[in-house]
Amino acid sequence: MEQDEGRRALLRAALGAGALFYVPRHAAAQGPDPRAQRPQAGDHVVFAGGDRAGQVIAPADLVSGKAPLTAFPMDPGSRVVRDGSRLNQILLIRLPEADLDDEARQRAPDGIVAYSGVCTHAGCDVTVWQTETRRFRCPCHESEFDPRDGGRVVGGPAPRRLPRLPVKTVGGVIVVGGGFIGRPGFQPG
Amino acid sequence: MLTRTLLLTTGLAALLFTGCSTGTGTSTSASVSTQPAPRARATQGPSSYTPVTDQRLANPEAENWLMYRRTYDGWGYSPLDQINASNIKELVPVWTFSTGVAEGHQAPPVVNNGIMFVSTPQNQVLALDAKSGELLWRYKRELPEDLFQLHPTNRGVGLYEDKVYLATLDAHVVALDAKTGKVVWDQTVEDYKKGYYMTLAPLVAKGKVMVGVSGGELGVRGFVQALDARTGKSAWKTFTIPAPGEPGAETWKGEAWKTGGVAVWITGSYDPALNLTYWGTGNAAQWMGDQRPGDNLYSASVIALDADTGKIRGHHQYHWNDSWDWDEVSAPLLMDVQRNGRTVKALVHPGRNGYLWVLERRADGIGFVDAKPYVKQTAFTRLDPKTGRPEYDETKKPVTGKKIAFCPSLWGGKDWVPAAFNPKTGYLYIPANENLCGSLLGARQEYQPGKLWLGTEIKDIGLTVGDNAPHIGEIQAWDMNTGKKVWTRTFESHNWGPILTTGGGLVFAGGTNDRYFRAFDGKTGEPVWQWRTNSGITAVPSSFAVDGVQYIAVQSGWGVDAERMQGALDSVRGTKTDVPQGGVIWVFAVKR
């Protein structure tokens, strides 16, 4: 019985920590705040930083074979940019058609694909583009991902691929087709 | 038998209750991982617990290891001598414990009268019976999902009275009940979303829990903060970068001080007689000195903070306007050093900048004694004999827009990994990396809160291995009274092994990619024992005794910078080295 008591104390400890200090942040990330909401079907995409931060990214901004753009989703109705959580960071890239097999081509309208910009290993921003190997690379611990192959891990400690974000082009605008396929970021213990 | 059956039943009930069981039939299910941990084995808190007092911290019993480096002077020395040259060959594991997490395990097993406290990556704390390895309780922090973990590790807990203190990756300090693991208080130190995080073991003294913040690579403004050990309330907070109007502010230009880095990510040392704590500080942010002109106090320095008020009582800057990413975060070791017939109350610091520094600590400041390189160093041309201020070879100092090569590499002669001092041999033991040089090409980058801000592109960070270099890793032994190196052990692998030294005249360390944990004769450096573990060892080893038996303990679990350097070496050499991950606590004793 003492074990049970100890276990309950442990549960209380863990829940206490969670309830007081974790859940509010969690709720903010998942709750009604549209800035923190994950990308939604119908969202547009905007530049995450640089001179054109907040401006809508057009298909023409994505040049085949060039480095990816970092983007945030935006609700086109309210024009709210969903930059309230770093887990909403998106890597957008246009891949050369020759690099894609038939399956990949179906997922990549005009060669455009989008992935979560947060590493699945330790949650760092995936900011490095390796021109030669055409891979995403995380600067923290050197995980590498292949955008031509569904964001698959091709190097480093990452345990899972980068979640893909379905996108399509509608009337010359890049539109999010649905939520991330998979959970962005690292898996908290 | 009845007792055991009852325990197993209780264990299964616990699993079902948590709703996380994957139900493995009639087995004991001890391996099912849930949160909080299921405890199919008897795991109750210790029936008695010896409170940790200031007196015990200042003068710990030989059998205990109550803090990061065991004593406030930072020696990493246990006076226990039962394990020595005569029986070291008989050293064998007596128990092990899987931590259940991967990444770099760096914390020492901290032991108070037979109760062991170990922290792991992902901010888990394990309390174990130090003799039997029985789990007493487990705390596992629920980390925020949007955390950016540049250094997924933790370097140990602090103890005071009946509490255990953990500094967390989301920049909180948590106080746990030492008997139950229950959270007593949880205090936010800073906003992790701005790039602040903590990996150090807290320094505890005089009712205060002192911590420093990481985040130099994310443009934070570093500080040391003291919290009341009983309540968690802030007692004082001292920034490592002066604000305009404060002394030293003239060493920064414009707004650079606001995002100037100077993180404090390793536990300070403490001189109770002077009531001064000594903290090593990181480099300034971003990395390129030409973009933040000035000396940039108190970057790459040691600062003396009054334990009661946090007031800066002295400082010594090892090198000004850092441009090499040479954090000087290791706190200096406090020891007496003979110089010219005089006993100097010294601060000894094997620097990341490749020099071994001897300073003098006084109530009113810090004086320079001497310094000399302990690895190949190409950046300094001379030191001012009075102040120790280095002059630079400007062709070896990274700048914006030009690739510059220098030695040692940006990981330095020694990174955070602690050196040790043995008063019996009189030697300082330095875990070093030699034959590595680096290069950087500086770039202008916009600062964004919570983002990496290095002042260089990742692809422009270079690492080179010396031509025909037969080795990289070293353990060096220095006689601090003569200022001479007495022996060097070399390893083909790089070395990230914190050092333990003992009254038995031994030196213990892992650190290499071949997973060995080793012992050396402290006088001669001769290898006397080794054991191959599950993973590579980058954790601080400790020694303790229970019921008259001496133990050596260490966590094995490769990751973080050792792994990163391995990746860099592999890419330079075109090799691929797979060092397995996953943490295990190892406890050794002499076979009986």
Interface residues (C-beta under 8 A of the other chain):
Chain A: M1 E2 Q3 D4 G6 R7 A9 L10 L11 R12 A13 A14 G16 A17 G18 L20 F21 Y22 R25 H26 A29 G49 S85 R86 L87 V118 A122 G123 C124 D125 T127 V128 Q130 R137 P139 C140 H141 E142 G156 P157 G185 F186 P188 G189
Chain B: L7 T10 G11 A13 A14 F17 T18 Q35 P36 A37 R39 A42 T43 Q44 G45 V101 A102 E103 Q122 N123 Q124 W137 R138 Y139 K140 R141 E142 L143 P144 E145 D146 L147 F148 Q149 L150 P152 H172 V174 L176 T180 G181 K182 V183 D186 T188 K193 E446 Q448 G450 K451 L452 E457 I458 K459 G559 E563 R564 G567 Q581
